[in-house]
Amino acid sequence: MKFGIHHASWLDGPDPAEAFESAKRKAQWAEDRGFAWFSVMDHTIQTPNVGAPDEPVLEGWTVLAGLAAVTSRIRLATLATAAGYRNPAHLAKIAASVDLISRGRLTLGIGAGFFEEEYRQYGWEFPPQPATRIRQMEEAVQLILRMWTESRTTFHGRYFHVADAILEPKPVQKPHPPVMIAGGGERMTLRAVARLADACNLVRGDVAEVRNKLAMLRGHCDAAGRDYDTIEKTYVQHWLLARDDAAVAAKRERLAARESSGGFVGTVSEAIDRIGQYQDAGVELLIHSDRRNDVATRELFASDVMPHFA
């Protein structure tokens, strides 16, 4: 089992102008403590399940490029870029540049997109049918992979088009940076993972649900002739940890006014038991969504939880 941190909220201090410095310190701390993964959100406004709509939000790929320059080992990603936010050929160029800056540590985290209000505010077209957005994501991944690996790319899809396009320099990673598709839709999204991705990302869900979705993924792999074991299974959830029941109760009370639904709140021993269940279900990379920027939880992951699974 590997562990990662997702930087889901930029509110890690009183001054929004220091938001990048806070993210940089957290990423460097995670790298020094042996975390394998650090991701940032790719949204222009905060999502309703994390915080208030007017809280400060930095642009994800800009931050990722900065983090690539000030870290050296940890894998970096957005979690996750919606296919509709950028022309995918341009996204291929951005991602290739970040892979170069990081010397080959980028994972492209991509999804179909869900946040209609964000699309409306920024003038992006929001197809109301999830199936349409998923098909757009699949086509975007196909185009990106070709841009990363072909000397010139001509692509005429249903949604995206390029003509004799050049992308140089190519990404450092060969044949290309890994692609992680986020989402657990059993009929279309997990089928897209089986066809196109190097990793899947499941968001929240109890152990039984994760086990069921990974069984669905295995079925899609069998149908596509894909080796299920070549796909990395990742899972992201919000965790709040304390050493004993009294400390957990105090943390619940202190954070009650800010806490959103979902996630795990409990002792270290309870967390170790739960994470072991996720590991048994097939999860290989567990990502802590640090939406509360809780230093104690991060420290307990590093000092008590991760050594148990080393």
C-alpha positions in Angstrom: 0.0 0.0 0.0 1.3 3.4 -1.0 0.0 6.7 0.4 -0.6 10.2 -1.0 -2.0 13.6 0.0 -4.5 15.5 -2.0 -4.4 19.3 -1.5 -8.2 19.9 -1.7 -8.4 23.3 -0.1 -6.1 26.3 -0.4 -7.2 27.7 3.0 -4.0 26.7 4.8 -3.4 30.2 6.3 -4.9 33.6 6.8 -3.3 35.2 3.7 -4.4 34.0 0.2 -1.3 35.5 -1.3 0.6 32.7 0.6 -1.4 29.9 -0.8 1.3 28.6 -3.1 3.9 28.8 -0.3 1.6 26.7 1.9 1.1 24.1 -0.9 4.8 24.0 -1.5 5.6 23.4 2.2 3.0 20.6 2.3 4.3 18.9 -0.8 7.9 19.1 0.4 6.9 17.8 3.8 5.0 14.9 2.2 8.0 14.0 0.0 10.3 14.0 3.0 7.9 11.8 5.0 7.7 9.1 2.4 4.4 9.8 0.7 4.3 8.6 -2.9 1.8 11.1 -4.3 0.8 14.8 -4.1 -2.1 16.1 -6.1 -3.9 19.4 -6.3 -7.5 20.2 -7.3 -8.1 21.5 -10.8 -11.1 23.9 -10.2 -11.5 27.6 -10.7 -13.9 27.9 -7.8 -14.3 25.7 -4.7 -16.5 22.7 -5.0 -19.6 22.5 -2.6 -18.5 19.3 -0.9 -15.3 20.9 0.3 -15.8 24.6 1.1 -17.5 27.9 0.4 -17.9 29.1 -3.2 -16.0 32.3 -2.6 -12.9 30.9 -0.9 -9.6 31.5 -2.7 -8.6 28.9 -5.3 -5.4 28.8 -7.3 -5.1 27.4 -10.9 -4.1 23.8 -10.6 -1.8 23.3 -13.5 0.1 26.5 -12.7 0.6 25.3 -9.1 1.6 21.8 -10.3 4.4 23.3 -12.5 5.7 25.3 -9.5 5.6 22.1 -7.3 7.4 20.2 -10.0 10.3 22.6 -9.7 10.6 22.5 -5.9 10.2 18.7 -5.3 12.4 15.8 -6.6 10.8 12.4 -5.9 7.1 12.6 -5.2 4.6 11.9 -8.0 2.5 14.9 -8.9 -1.0 15.1 -10.4 -4.2 17.0 -10.7 -7.2 15.3 -9.1 -8.8 15.7 -11.4 -8.8 17.8 -14.6 -12.2 17.9 -16.3 -11.9 17.1 -20.0 -14.1 20.1 -20.8 -11.9 22.8 -19.1 -9.2 22.9 -21.8 -8.7 22.0 -25.4 -7.1 18.5 -25.0 -4.3 19.2 -27.4 -3.4 22.2 -25.3 -3.7 20.1 -22.2 -1.3 17.6 -23.7 1.2 20.4 -24.2 0.7 21.7 -20.6 1.1 18.2 -19.2 4.2 17.4 -21.3 5.8 20.6 -20.0 5.1 19.7 -16.3 6.4 16.2 -16.9 9.6 17.7 -18.2 9.9 20.2 -15.3 9.4 17.3 -12.8 11.8 15.0 -14.7 9.1 12.4 -15.3 6.9 12.5 -12.2 3.6 13.5 -13.7 0.4 11.5 -13.6 -2.4 13.0 -15.7 -5.5 12.8 -13.6 -8.6 13.4 -15.8 -12.3 13.0 -15.4 -15.5 13.8 -17.2 -16.4 16.8 -15.1 -19.5 17.4 -12.9 -19.6 21.0 -11.5 -22.1 22.7 -13.7 -21.9 26.1 -11.8 -18.2 26.3 -12.6 -18.8 25.6 -16.3 -21.4 28.3 -16.3 -19.3 30.9 -14.5 -16.3 30.4 -16.8 -18.2 30.1 -20.1 -17.6 26.4 -20.8 -20.2 24.3 -22.4 -21.7 21.8 -20.0 -23.3 18.9 -21.7 -26.2 17.9 -19.3 -25.9 14.2 -20.0 -23.1 12.5 -18.1 -22.7 10.0 -20.9 -21.8 12.9 -23.3 -19.1 14.2 -20.9 -17.7 10.7 -20.5 -17.4 10.3 -24.2 -15.7 13.7 -24.4 -13.2 12.5 -21.8 -12.5 9.3 -23.7 -11.9 11.2 -26.9 -9.7 13.7 -25.1 -7.5 10.9 -23.6 -7.2 9.3 -27.1 -6.0 12.6 -28.5 -3.6 13.4 -25.7 -2.0 10.0 -26.0 -1.4 10.5 -29.7 0.0 14.0 -29.2 2.4 12.6 -26.6 3.7 9.7 -28.9 3.4 10.8 -32.5 5.7 13.2 -34.4 2.7 15.0 -35.9 -1.0 14.3 -35.0 -4.0 14.6 -37.2 -7.2 13.8 -35.3 -10.8 14.3 -36.3 -13.1 13.1 -33.6 -16.7 13.8 -32.6 -15.7 16.6 -30.2 -12.0 17.5 -30.8 -9.9 18.1 -33.9 -6.2 18.8 -34.7 -4.4 18.9 -38.0 -0.8 17.9 -38.4 -0.1 19.1 -34.8 3.4 19.1 -33.4 4.1 18.6 -29.7 7.7 19.0 -28.8 9.4 18.3 -26.5 7.7 15.0 -25.8 7.1 14.0 -22.1 10.1 12.5 -20.3 8.2 9.3 -19.3 8.1 6.7 -22.0 6.0 5.7 -23.8 4.0 8.5 -22.0 3.0 9.7 -18.5 0.5 7.5 -16.8 -3.2 8.5 -17.2 -5.5 8.2 -14.2 -9.2 8.3 -14.9 -11.2 9.5 -11.9 -14.7 8.3 -11.2 -16.5 5.1 -10.5 -19.3 4.9 -13.0 -19.7 1.2 -13.6 -21.0 1.1 -17.1 -18.9 3.8 -18.9 -16.2 5.3 -16.7 -14.7 2.0 -15.6 -14.9 0.7 -19.1 -12.9 3.7 -20.2 -10.3 2.9 -17.6 -10.0 -0.6 -18.9 -9.5 0.7 -22.5 -7.4 3.8 -22.0 -6.0 4.3 -18.5 -3.0 3.3 -16.4 -4.8 3.9 -13.1 -8.3 4.4 -11.8 -9.4 6.7 -9.0 -12.4 5.9 -6.8 -13.8 8.7 -4.7 -15.1 7.9 -1.3 -17.3 4.8 -1.0 -17.2 2.1 1.7 -15.2 -1.0 1.4 -18.0 -3.1 -0.1 -18.6 -0.4 -2.7 -14.9 -0.2 -3.6 -14.7 -4.0 -3.8 -17.7 -4.1 -6.1 -16.4 -1.3 -8.4 -13.1 -3.1 -8.8 -14.9 -6.3 -9.6 -16.7 -4.3 -12.3 -13.3 -3.0 -13.6 -12.0 -6.5 -13.8 -15.0 -7.5 -15.9 -14.4 -4.6 -18.3 -10.7 -5.6 -18.5 -11.6 -9.1 -19.4 -14.0 -7.9 -22.1 -11.3 -5.6 -23.5 -8.5 -8.1 -23.3 -6.7 -5.9 -20.8 -4.6 -7.2 -17.9 -6.4 -6.0 -14.8 -3.1 -6.1 -12.8 -1.5 -3.4 -15.1 -4.0 -0.8 -13.8 -3.1 0.9 -10.5 -6.1 1.1 -8.2 -6.3 4.3 -6.2 -8.8 5.6 -3.7 -9.2 9.2 -2.3 -11.1 10.1 0.9 -11.0 12.6 3.6 -9.5 11.4 6.9 -9.3 12.9 10.4 -7.2 11.0 12.8 -6.4 11.2 16.5 -4.7 8.9 19.0 -7.6 8.0 21.2 -11.3 8.3 21.6 -11.1 11.5 23.7 -9.0 13.2 21.1 -11.3 12.1 18.3 -14.3 13.6 20.2 -12.5 16.9 20.7 -11.6 17.0 17.1 -15.1 16.3 16.0 -16.4 19.1 18.2 -13.7 21.6 17.0 -14.3 20.9 13.4 -18.1 20.3 13.5 -18.9 23.8 12.1 -16.6 23.3 9.1 -17.0 19.5 8.4 -18.7 18.3 5.3 -20.3 15.0 4.7 -18.3 11.9 4.0 -14.9 10.9 5.1 -13.4 9.0 8.1 -13.0 10.3 11.6 -11.5 8.0 14.2 -8.4 6.8 16.0 -5.2 5.6 14.4 -6.0 2.0 15.2 -9.4 2.3 13.6 -7.9 3.9 10.6 -5.3 1.1 10.3 -8.1 -1.5 10.4 -10.1 0.4 7.8 -7.2 0.9 5.5 -6.3 -2.8 5.7 -9.8 -3.5 4.5 -9.4 -1.2 1.5 -6.1 -2.9 0.8 -7.7 -6.3 0.9 -10.4 -5.0 -1.5 -7.6 -4.1 -4.0 -6.6 -0.5 -3.3 -2.9 0.1 -4.0 -2.6 3.8 -3.4 -4.7 5.5 -0.7 -4.9 9.3 -1.0 -5.8 11.4 2.0 -7.9 14.4 0.8 -6.6 17.0 3.2 -9.6 19.4 2.9 -9.3 20.5 6.5 -5.5 21.0 6.3 -5.2 19.1 9.6 -1.6 18.9 10.5 -2.1 16.3 13.2 -3.8 13.9 10.8 -0.9 14.2 8.3 1.6 13.6 11.1 -0.2 10.6 12.3 -0.4 9.1 8.8 3.4 9.5 8.5 4.3 8.4 12.0 1.8 5.7 12.8 -0.2 4.6 9.8 2.2 4.3 6.9 4.9 2.3 8.8 2.2 -0.3 9.5 1.8 -0.9 5.8 5.5 -0.6 4.8 
